[in-house]
Amino acid sequence: MTSSVRFETDGAVATVTLNRPQARNALTPEMLCRLTDAFDAYEADDALRALIITGAGEHAFCAGGDLGSTIPLLTGAREPVDEWDRRVLGDAAVMATSGLRERPGVKPIIAAINGACMAGGFELLLGTDIRIAADHARFALPEASRGVLPFAGSIARLPRQIPHCAAMYLMLTGDPIDAAEALRIGLVNQCVAADRVMPAARAIADRIAANAPVSVREIKRVAIAGSGVPLAQAYRLEDEARSRVLATEDATEGPRAFMEKRSPRFRGR
């Protein structure tokens, strides 16, 4: 039986694929649980240094939470019927981790947006660090038009990531924007032809994976923890990270390799 979420590794790079293309990769309770397990596995494996998340098929990255299973479960309109349903309701870590919300991790995640990125898929996107979009991709947060609201982090995160007025337009109207507009407002890093999405994402993943792992993790850790805090507090976080990084063997290897005109051999310690 094919898994609804594939977790694959190739060298130091992991790939998570939302694998329900017949339903535009809409997130079922099972998929939320499997996403949680995949993200936890990535964070726990020191050999993995970058992760790409994408959707199966040519039409959608993720259409959001499944309106026939996940949303009714969360609103109480239906009772849990299997282990996946019960885990979603009983384990707070599932919603926190599957949406990269309260437990975003400290290792880099790259989104390869191969198509429509809507609702919960859009919210998942906001937990990633670097984003490559196909030129036919579309983005929307239509929750208000369906009687609900974005509850996987968008209300808090989106106004911090793009201009306030752009964020409010997306959330209050529910209107979609195309990939070119997403690039213009800074929601994504690149907009490329559909067949270049994964190669572009992989090239970035490989570039990050070649860097010093502790440095990469500390950069992300401080960037997340320092968001919105007073500047003096953010500086303290940065100073703590500096102490941790400068104490590593990699901090010695990097400058030495530069002076010796060779590629560094980072070991993550």
C-alpha positions in Angstrom: 0.0 0.0 0.0 1.4 3.4 -1.0 1.9 5.8 1.9 0.0 9.1 1.9 3.2 10.8 3.0 6.6 9.5 1.6 9.8 10.1 3.6 12.9 9.4 1.6 16.6 10.2 2.0 19.4 10.7 -0.4 22.7 11.5 1.2 22.3 14.3 3.6 19.0 15.5 2.1 15.6 14.2 3.0 12.4 14.6 1.0 8.9 14.6 2.3 6.2 14.1 -0.4 2.5 14.7 0.3 1.2 11.7 -1.7 -2.5 12.1 -2.3 -2.6 13.7 -5.8 -6.1 12.5 -6.5 -7.3 14.8 -3.7 -4.8 17.7 -4.4 -2.8 16.4 -1.5 -5.4 17.5 1.0 -4.3 16.6 4.5 -6.1 13.7 6.2 -5.6 12.8 9.9 -3.3 10.0 8.8 -1.2 12.5 6.8 -0.9 14.9 9.8 0.4 12.0 11.9 2.8 10.8 9.2 4.0 14.4 8.7 4.7 14.6 12.4 6.7 11.4 12.3 8.6 12.5 9.2 9.6 15.9 10.7 10.6 14.2 14.0 12.7 11.6 12.1 14.5 14.4 10.2 15.3 16.4 13.3 16.6 13.3 15.1 19.0 12.1 12.4 22.3 13.9 12.5 23.2 12.6 9.1 20.4 14.6 7.5 21.2 18.3 7.0 18.4 19.6 4.8 14.8 18.6 3.9 12.6 19.3 0.9 8.8 19.1 1.2 6.7 18.9 -1.9 3.4 17.5 -3.3 2.8 14.5 -5.6 1.4 15.2 -9.1 1.5 18.3 -11.2 -1.4 20.3 -9.9 -1.2 20.8 -6.2 1.4 21.2 -3.4 -1.4 20.9 -0.8 -5.1 22.0 -0.9 -5.2 22.2 2.9 -7.0 20.1 5.5 -9.4 17.5 4.0 -12.9 19.0 4.2 -14.5 15.5 4.4 -12.3 14.1 7.2 -9.9 16.4 9.0 -12.0 19.6 9.4 -15.1 17.7 10.6 -13.0 15.8 13.1 -11.5 19.1 14.4 -14.8 20.9 14.7 -16.4 17.9 16.4 -18.8 17.3 13.5 -17.7 13.6 13.4 -16.4 11.2 16.0 -12.9 9.6 15.7 -13.1 6.3 13.9 -9.5 5.0 13.8 -6.0 5.3 15.4 -5.1 8.4 13.2 -8.2 10.3 14.3 -7.6 9.5 17.9 -4.0 10.5 17.8 -4.8 13.9 16.2 -7.3 14.6 19.0 -5.2 13.2 21.8 -1.6 14.2 21.0 -1.1 17.9 20.9 2.3 17.3 19.2 0.6 16.3 16.0 -0.9 19.7 15.2 2.1 21.5 16.6 4.6 19.5 14.5 2.7 18.7 11.3 2.2 22.4 10.6 5.7 23.3 11.7 4.1 25.6 14.3 5.0 25.3 18.0 7.7 22.7 17.2 9.4 24.1 14.0 12.7 22.3 14.6 16.1 23.9 14.0 17.2 22.2 10.7 16.4 23.9 7.4 13.3 23.0 5.4 12.8 23.9 1.7 9.4 24.0 0.1 9.1 22.8 -3.5 5.7 24.2 -4.4 4.6 22.2 -7.5 1.1 23.7 -7.7 -1.9 25.0 -5.7 -0.9 25.9 -2.2 -4.1 26.6 -0.2 -5.4 26.8 3.4 -3.5 24.3 5.5 -1.0 23.8 2.7 -0.3 27.6 2.8 0.1 27.4 6.6 2.6 24.6 6.3 4.5 26.7 3.8 4.9 29.4 6.4 6.9 27.0 8.6 9.5 26.5 5.9 12.7 28.5 5.4 13.2 28.7 1.7 10.5 28.4 -1.0 10.6 27.5 -4.7 7.4 27.8 -6.6 6.3 26.6 -10.0 5.2 29.4 -12.2 1.6 28.0 -12.3 1.3 27.7 -8.5 -1.5 29.7 -6.7 -1.7 30.6 -3.1 -4.7 31.3 -0.9 -6.1 31.3 2.6 -9.8 30.9 2.0 -10.8 29.9 5.5 -12.9 33.0 6.3 -15.1 32.3 3.3 -15.7 28.8 4.7 -16.7 29.9 8.1 -13.4 29.1 9.9 -10.1 30.8 10.2 -6.4 30.0 9.5 -5.5 28.2 12.8 -2.2 26.6 12.0 -0.1 29.7 12.5 -0.9 32.1 9.6 -2.6 34.8 11.7 0.6 35.0 13.8 3.2 34.3 11.2 2.1 35.8 7.9 2.2 39.5 9.0 5.7 38.8 10.1 6.8 37.4 6.8 5.3 39.7 4.3 3.9 43.3 4.4 1.0 43.7 6.8 -1.4 44.9 4.1 -0.6 42.0 1.8 -1.1 39.5 4.7 -4.4 41.0 5.7 -5.7 41.0 2.1 -4.9 37.3 1.8 -6.5 36.4 5.1 -9.6 38.7 5.0 -10.6 38.2 1.4 -9.5 34.6 0.8 -8.6 35.6 -2.8 -5.8 33.6 -4.4 -2.6 35.1 -5.8 -0.4 33.7 -8.5 3.3 32.7 -8.2 4.5 36.0 -9.7 2.6 38.0 -7.0 3.9 35.6 -4.3 7.4 36.3 -5.4 6.8 40.1 -5.6 5.6 40.3 -2.0 8.3 38.0 -0.7 6.3 34.9 0.1 8.6 32.7 -2.0 12.2 33.0 -3.1 12.0 31.8 -6.7 9.4 31.3 -9.4 10.5 28.7 -12.0 9.1 26.5 -14.7 7.3 23.4 -13.3 10.0 21.0 -14.3 12.7 23.1 -12.5 11.0 23.2 -9.1 12.6 20.0 -7.6 16.0 20.5 -9.3 16.1 24.1 -7.9 15.1 23.0 -4.5 17.6 20.2 -4.5 20.4 22.5 -5.5 19.7 24.7 -2.5 19.4 21.7 -0.2 22.8 20.4 -1.4 24.3 23.9 -0.9 23.0 24.1 2.7 24.0 20.5 3.4 27.6 21.4 2.5 27.7 24.0 5.2 28.6 23.5 8.9 25.6 21.7 10.5 25.9 23.4 13.9 26.2 26.8 12.3 23.1 26.2 10.2 21.1 24.9 13.1 22.1 27.8 15.3 21.3 30.4 12.6 17.8 29.0 12.3 17.4 28.6 16.1 18.2 32.3 16.8 16.2 33.6 13.8 13.1 31.9 15.1 13.6 32.6 18.8 14.6 36.2 18.2 11.6 37.1 16.1 9.5 39.7 17.9 11.6 39.9 21.1 13.5 43.1 22.2 16.7 43.6 20.3 18.8 43.2 23.5 17.3 39.8 24.1 17.9 38.8 20.5 21.5 39.8 20.8 21.9 37.6 23.9 20.5 34.7 21.9 23.0 35.4 19.2 25.9 35.6 21.7 24.9 32.3 23.1 24.9 30.8 19.6 28.2 32.3 18.9 29.7 30.6 21.9 28.3 27.2 20.9 29.5 27.5 17.3 33.0 28.8 18.0 33.6 25.9 20.4 33.1 23.4 17.6 35.8 21.6 15.5 34.0 22.9 12.4 34.7 26.5 13.4 38.4 25.7 13.2 38.1 23.6 10.0 36.2 26.3 8.0 38.9 29.0 8.2 41.7 26.4 7.8 40.1 25.0 4.6 39.7 28.5 3.2 43.4 29.3 3.8 44.4 26.0 2.3 42.2 26.6 -0.7 40.2 23.4 -0.3 36.6 22.4 0.4 36.0 22.2 4.2 35.2 18.8 5.7 32.5 19.7 8.2 31.7 17.0 10.8 28.9 18.7 12.8 30.9 18.9 16.0 
